Amino acid sequence: MAVTIVPTPVAACSAFTATATGAPAGAVTAVFFYDGAAPQSLPVVAGAAGPATFTAVGSGAQLVLVTYLNATATVVGVDSGTVTVNAAPAGTISTTLSIAVGGLVTAQTTLTCSAGLTSVNGTLTYTLPGGGTVTAPVVNGVVGPASLGLALTAGQVVSVSFTPAGPPR
């Protein structure tokens, strides 16, 4: 069994593909997992499956896991491959702060990524004046509005950072 990643290394926020070969006997489906992205179920044909396409997030060596299933959805094998992701400024985070009823600030953040956002999952962390934090989930690149729970005064700064979801478990 083998998992081939193309290209590797890959820049963050760029697409890469994973292909599995040498599937175990009886495997009819290969399920590909990567760093919090939605799993991709693909048929096994002549011992191979794929390609599955993902958007690279974060940086460093990351695992792509493939689970092989038979016709009754029983696991008959597991394989993995490593993709090396180079951090890149290809994605952007843009946040608009607005004042809600009662004077509290709401943050609306938009992520952009040249390869698309369908597998960009993780957490946004807003760091508030005084050091407190508020988090918001990112699911397939979509971030909902987040109440920061405070009123800001002139000159105060709110910073935002993105942490990718962890590897599959």
N, C-alpha and C positions, 0 to 999 in steps of 0.2 A: 504494500500500500504506500502511496505517496501523495502529498499535496503540493502542487506547484503554484507559486505566487508570481504574477507578472504585473507590473514591474516590481522589482525589489532592488535597492530601496525605492520608496515612493514618498513624494512630498505630502505632508499633511494637507487635507482638503482636496486631494486628488483621488481619482478612481483607480482601483486595482482589481484584478480578477484572481480567483482561486479555482483550480481544477483538481479533481481527485482521480487517481488511477489505481488500478490493482485492487478494486473492491473485493471484499470477501465473498465466497460462494453464497448464493441465496439473497444477496443484497439487491433490493429493487429501488430503494430511495437513499439518497445521501442528503443529510441536513447540514448545511454550512452555518457556523456561528462565528461572529467577529465583534468584539469590543462593544457590546450593548446594542448592536444593530439587530433588526428583526431577522430571525433565522430564515434561511432560504432552503426550501426542500426541492431537490431536483432529481429526476429519474436517473437510475444507473443503467447505462446501455453499454454492452460489451465490456463490462468491468470498469467503466469510467463515468464520471458525472461532472457537470459544470459546463461552462464557467459560471461561478457566482460572482457578482460584481458588488463591491463595497466602496464606501468613501473612507479614506484613511483619516484617523483622528489622533491627536496626541503626538507622542514621539517615542522613539526607541523600538526595541524588539517586542512584537505583539503576536499573540497566538491566533491562528485561524484553526478552529476545531471542526472536524467532519465526523458525524455519527452516521453509521450505516444501519438501515432498517430492512427487515425482510417483509414479506407480504402481510404478515400479521402485526406489523409495527414493533417487532421485537428487535432490540439492538443486537446486531451480529458483528459489529466491529467499530473501532474508533481510530481516527488518525488525526494528525495535526501538522501544520506547517507554520513557519514564522515569517512574518512580514516586518521589514525594518522601515519605520516611518521617520522621515526627517521633518523636524518642525519647520513650518513655512508660514510666511505672513499672508498666505493666499486667502484665508478667511477673515471676515471682519465681524466685529460686534458693534452695534449701534444702539444706544439707549436714549430714550426720551423720558424725561421726568415731568410729571404733571401734578398739579395740586388738586386733590380730591376734596369733596365736601368735608368740612371740619378742619381743613388745612393740612392734612396728612399727605405725604408724597407717594405717588404710585409710579413705578418704573415699568416701561414697556420696551423690551429688548428685541431686536431683530438680528438674526445671524445670517451671514451669506457665505457661500462656499462654492468655488468654481465647479466642483464635481457634483453639486447637488447636496441636498440635506437629508435624504432618506435614511441614511444610517448614522447621522450625527445625533448622538444621545449622550446625556450627562447632566451636569448641574451648573447653573450660573450662581455665582456668589457675589452679592452686593456687599461691599464693605462700607459701613456708615461712619459718619463723624463720631469720634469717640471709640471706634474699634469694633462696634457690634456688627453682626452680619445677618443677612437674610438670604435664603436660598430659594431657587426656583428650578423645577425640573425642565430638562430639554428632551423632547421626544420627537424624533425624526425632524430635528431642526426647528421645531415649533416651541416657543416660549410664551406662556401666558403672562398677563400683567401681574405684578407683585407689589403688594402694599409694603412700603418700607417702615410703616408704623411710627413715623416721626415727621415733624415739620422742619424744613431747612431754612436757614437764614443766609443772607448774602455772603458769598465766599466759602461756604461749606462745600465739600467735595464728596461725591459718592463714586467709588470705583467698582468696576464689574470685571469678573474673570470667569472663564469657562474651564471646567474639569471634565474630560471625557469619561464615559461610563467605563467600568472595569471590564476585564476579560471575562468570557463566559465561564460559568461555574458548573 
